[in-house]
Amino acid sequence: MNHDHPSNETSFWRSRSGWVFLGFAAIAAFFLLSEHRAHVLGALPFVLLALCPLLHIFGHGGHGGGGGSDNAKRGGGHEH
């Protein structure tokens, strides 16, 4: 049985209220960034420093799951 019924409802983001909300959000974002640019740019070096360990933990999978030679993966290599 096919229970798919066509929907005449539009999504919130395509309605007039959605467009008004997006307009106000864009204006608010513009003024927040223009007024607080010094704070955001001042924190940028610290954000970059914080991203380095996060990249090593999540980006590389830690130091235990790294790659090695095929011989070491099969058990023929030396162990650490």
PyMOL commands that set and color helices and strands:
alter all, ss='L'
color gray80, all
select helices_A, chain A and resi 12-14+16-35+37-59+70-73
alter helices_A, ss='H'
color red, helices_A
deselect
rebuild
show_as cartoon
